[in-house]
Amino acid sequence: MFAIESHQLTKYYHHQVALDGLSLNIPPGCTFALLGPNGAGKTTFVKSLLGLVPLKSGSIKIEGVSANLSTARAKIAFMPENFNFYPYYRVRATLNFFGQLGGLSGPRLQQQLNKTLEQVKISELANKRMDALSKGERQRVGLATLWMRDTAIYILDEPFTGLDPLMIKHLKLQIKELVDKGKTVIINSHILSEVEQIADNVAIINHGKLLACDSIEKLTANQQLSDIFCELVEGEEH
């Protein structure tokens, strides 16, 4: 059974094609990188998994369950590229909110909250208001909201943006720990050098079409990922 199974997804924004018969299956227990230039359809694909955009046609299953059902979408934790929350909330209250959304309460909630503050190295930010944080600090809080939930699938949209090299290294270790536990981590990123180091599988899309999908070992057997990406995208443009 696939973590994500999507078949012939089609989506238009007015007369512009966002997904053009896209079929993409994501295996469980891996780090899966979704790559493509701006406007390729990556965000629309992710939003379709979350039930945020209606599709013209096609079907999606999340761990074998139709994505139309709330029980399926509850299997996904998602962090958008630009994480923001109520500006007057403090970091601790923000994580408390997301922990409650994930079904935690009482001592378990506080235990997970304190663990997450340490895990993402933001204990010193716990009592700061969200509107007092830098972009990098907000990004770290966004990552922390993911770790407040124990779910099957984690989707990270441009997770390396705004992070310093030490935090990027720490994030990659955290992702590896999730995959080692059998979780599926989907990364949407333009930083191909980081993707190449951490991804197990890669899909490259453009204009809503799948150009390539394989293990990182097979894709990069003879070329760097950045060269393959440019070759496929530029070739598809002509």
N, C-alpha and C positions, 0 to 999 in steps of 0.2 A: 504494500500500500504506500502511495506517495504522500508526503507531507502536504504538498499542493499539486493538484491535478487540474489543469485548465485546458479547455478544448475550443478551438475556433472562436476566440474572443474578438468581437468587433465592436468598436465604439467610434462615434463621430461627435465632434464639437462643431455644430452648424454643418458646414460642408467639408471640414477638415478631418482627415482620418487620424485617429489617435491609436487605435488597435486594428490591425488589418488581418483578421483570421489567425490571431496568435494562439498557438498551442504550446504550452510549456509545463513540463512536469518536474517537480523538485523533490528529490529523495529525502527521506528523514535522516536526522542525525548527522548533518553536514553543515559546512559554511558555504552558502551559495551566493555568488556575486552576480548581480543584475547590472549589466553595463550597456551604455549607449550614449550618444551625444544628447545635448539639450533638445527636448521636443521629440525624443525617440519613442515615447510611450511608457517609459519606466514608471513614472508617478501614476499614470492612469491605471496601469496594471496593478500596482500596489493598492490604489484606492478601490479597485474592483474587488480585491481580496477582502477589503474591510467593509464592503457594502456601501461605499460612499458615492459611487457613480453607477447609474443604471447602464447596462450593456444593451447594445442593439441586438446582439445574438451571442451565443456561446454559453458554456457552462463551467463552473468552478466547484471543485470539491476540496475541502480542507480535512485531511485525515479521513477521507472517505465519506464525509458528510457535506451536503450541499451548503455552499457559502451563503445561500439565502437564509439559512437558519441562524439564529443568535447563538445557539450552542456551538456552531462551527466557528463563528467569528470570535467567540470567547477564548478560543485556543491560541489567539494571536495577541502579542504585545507589540506595540508600534511606537517608534520615536521618529517624529518628523524632522526634516532638515533644520528648521529653525524652531527650537522648542521655546514656547512662552507659556506663562500661566498668569493667574490673577496677580497684578503687580504688588498688591498689598499683602499677599501671603508670604510668610517666611518659608525658608527651605524645608524645615522640619514639618510644617503644616502641609506643604505641597506633597511631600512624600507620604504623609499620613493619609491624605486624600486618596492618592493612587493605591496605597495599601488597602484601604477600605473598599475601593472599586474591585480590587483583586480578591476580596472575600476575607481579608484579615481583620481581626479585632482583638481588643484586650491585650494581654501580655504578649501574645504571638505577634501582634502588629508592632508593638514597641521593640520587641526583640529583633524583628526583621528590619525595622527602621534603623536602629542603632548599628546593626551589622552592615546595612547598605551604606550608611554614612562613612563607615570605615573602609568598606570595599572600594568605593569610588573616590575615596580620599577627599571628602568634602565636610568632614566633621566641623572644621573651622567656619564653615558657611551656614551651619544649621540654623542660626538665629538671625541671619540676614534676610532682608526682604528681597523678593524676586527682582524688583526694579532697581536694586542696588548692585546687581551682579553684572560682571562683564559677559561678553558673548561666550567666551570659553567656559566661564563658570556656569552659565545657563545650560550649555551643552552637557556639562558633567551632571547637572541636576536632571536633565532629560534622560541621560543614561541611567541614573539612579532610579528613576520611576520605573524603568524596565525591570530592574533587579528586585523591585518590590513585589513582583508577581512570579509565581512558579507556573509557567505555561509551556506549551509544546513548541511554539514557533515565535521567534523574535525577528522583527523587521526593523532595520536601522537605515534610515535615509541620510546619506552623507554623514556618517558618524564621526569621521576624522576632522571635520571642519571645526576650526577654532581650538583644537587641542594641541598642546605642546608635545614634543617628541616623547617625553616621559609618560604622558597620559595616553598617547597612542600605543606605546609599548604595553602599558597596563591594560588598556582596552582589549588589545589582541589576546592577551593572556586570559582575560575574563571570557572572551568569546570562545577560546579553546576549551575552557572549563565547562561552558554550557554544552558544547558539542560532545565533550567526553561523557557528559551525563545523558546523552541521547537526544538533546534538543536540536532543533533546526534553526539556523541563523541565516537570514537573508540580508545581504548588504547591497545597498545602492550607492555607488561611489564613483567619483571621477579620478580619485587618486589611485591609479593603476598599480603603482609600485607597492603600495600597501596591500591592495587586493591580491596581487600575485603571491605575496608572502603568506596570506592567511586562508585564501579560498580553496575549497576542495573541488568545487564545480563552478563553471562560469557560463552565463548566457549573454550573448551580445545581440541587441535588437536595434533597429532603426526604422523610422516611419511605421512603427507598430508591427513590424515583421521580425521573425526570428532569423538571424543571420548565422549563428553558431551556438551550439550548446554541447559541452563536453567537460571531462575532468580537466583540471588545471595542468596535470601532467601531460595529457595528450595534446592539449592546445598549445602548450609552450615547449613541446619536445624539440622544435627546431628554431623557434623565434621567441622573442620577448612578447609579453602580453600587449604592451603598448603598440608594437609593430603590427601584430595581428589585428588589433582593434582598428587602427588607422587604415590598414589594407582593406578590411572588410567594409568599413563604413564609407571610405572614399570610393571603393569599387561599386558599392550599391548606389552611390549618388550619380554615377555616370551611366 
